């Protein structure tokens, strides 16, 4: 049996390539407010108020990570949090300050999106987006996945 080298592992690791691509693309979008924060704020804005567990599922982040990511947004008064009908549930909503920050960040996001699409091409992105969404669904809903 042959020994797998480090180069072999890196060349074959899907997760490594996905994370590397994600970091490269994220750099286009990050401008003070990172893309994860921007995405969370946009998702909260879209639903007007959303439970932390729903946000966690939609962002494909575990509860601990989402709670940790929301902390600076709450500290900076971009979101507010309150108890849901079930005391174990937390509901988050956007503040006026958060809405203003999204409005201010959106032109940068639009410009980053245009740059990305110019680099990748509309058709290539559409195919890639569909593949990424299918991949997310397949991995999230695999038979042995923990809830």
C-alpha positions in Angstrom: 0.0 0.0 0.0 1.4 3.4 -0.9 1.6 6.3 1.5 -0.6 9.3 0.7 1.5 12.5 0.6 0.4 15.9 1.9 0.2 17.1 -1.8 -2.1 14.2 -2.6 -4.4 15.0 0.3 -4.6 18.7 -0.6 -5.1 17.9 -4.3 -8.0 15.5 -3.3 -9.7 17.4 -0.5 -13.0 18.8 -1.6 -13.4 20.8 1.6 -10.0 22.4 1.2 -10.8 23.6 -2.3 -14.3 24.8 -1.3 -13.0 26.8 1.7 -10.1 28.2 -0.4 -12.6 29.4 -3.0 -14.9 30.8 -0.3 -12.1 32.8 1.3 -11.0 34.2 -2.1 -14.6 35.3 -3.0 -15.3 36.6 0.5 -12.4 39.0 0.1 -14.3 40.7 -2.7 -17.3 41.3 -0.5 -15.8 42.1 2.8 -15.7 45.9 3.5 -15.7 46.6 7.2 -18.9 44.4 7.6 -17.9 40.9 6.7 -20.0 38.8 4.3 -21.2 36.5 7.1 -22.5 39.5 9.1 -24.0 41.1 6.0 -25.7 37.8 5.1 -27.1 37.4 8.6 -28.4 41.0 8.7 -30.0 40.6 5.2 -31.7 37.4 6.3 -33.0 39.1 9.5 -34.1 42.0 7.4 -35.9 39.8 4.9 -37.9 38.0 7.7 -38.2 41.1 9.8 -37.8 38.9 12.8 -36.4 35.4 12.9 -35.6 32.8 15.5 -32.0 32.1 16.1 -32.5 28.4 15.3 -34.1 29.3 11.9 -31.2 31.7 11.2 -28.8 28.9 12.2 -30.5 26.4 9.8 -30.6 29.0 6.9 -27.0 30.0 7.4 -25.9 26.3 7.9 -24.2 27.2 11.1 -24.4 25.4 14.4 -26.2 27.1 17.3 -22.9 28.0 19.1 -21.4 29.6 16.0 -24.5 31.6 15.2 -24.8 32.9 18.8 -21.2 33.9 18.7 -21.6 35.6 15.3 -24.7 37.5 16.5 -23.1 38.8 19.7 -21.2 41.7 18.0 -24.2 42.7 16.0 -26.3 42.9 19.2 -23.4 44.7 21.1 -23.3 47.3 18.3 -27.1 47.6 18.4 -27.6 46.4 14.8 -30.0 43.8 16.0 -32.2 43.2 19.0 -33.0 39.9 20.7 -36.1 38.9 22.7 -37.6 35.7 24.0 -40.0 33.9 21.8 -43.3 32.4 22.8 -41.3 29.5 24.1 -38.7 30.8 26.6 -36.0 28.7 25.0 -36.5 30.4 21.7 -34.7 33.7 20.9 -36.1 36.0 18.2 -33.8 38.6 16.5 -34.8 41.6 14.5 -33.1 44.5 12.9 -32.7 47.9 14.5 -32.9 51.2 12.6 -29.1 51.4 13.0 -28.8 47.9 11.4 -31.1 48.8 8.5 -29.0 51.9 7.9 -25.8 49.9 7.9 -27.3 47.4 5.4 -28.4 50.3 3.1 -24.8 51.8 3.4 -23.2 48.4 2.7 -25.5 47.4 -0.2 -23.7 49.5 -2.9 -20.4 47.8 -2.0 -22.1 44.4 -2.1 -23.6 45.2 -5.5 -20.2 46.2 -6.8 -18.5 43.1 -5.4 -21.3 41.0 -7.0 -20.7 42.7 -10.4 -17.0 42.1 -10.1 -17.4 38.5 -9.3 -19.9 37.9 -12.2 -17.5 39.7 -14.6 -14.7 37.4 -13.4 -16.7 34.2 -13.5 -19.3 34.9 -16.2 -23.1 34.7 -15.7 -23.5 31.3 -17.3 -20.6 29.8 -15.3 -22.0 31.3 -12.1 -25.5 30.0 -12.7 -24.1 26.4 -13.1 -21.8 26.8 -10.1 -24.6 28.3 -8.0 -27.0 25.4 -8.8 -24.2 22.8 -8.1 -23.4 24.5 -4.7 -27.1 24.6 -3.7 -27.5 20.9 -4.7 -24.3 20.1 -2.7 -25.7 21.9 0.3 -29.0 20.1 0.2 -27.3 16.7 -0.4 -24.9 17.1 2.5 -27.4 18.6 4.9 -30.0 15.9 4.2 -27.7 12.9 4.0 -29.2 9.8 5.7 -26.6 9.7 8.6 -26.8 13.5 9.3 -27.4 14.6 12.8 -30.4 17.0 13.2 
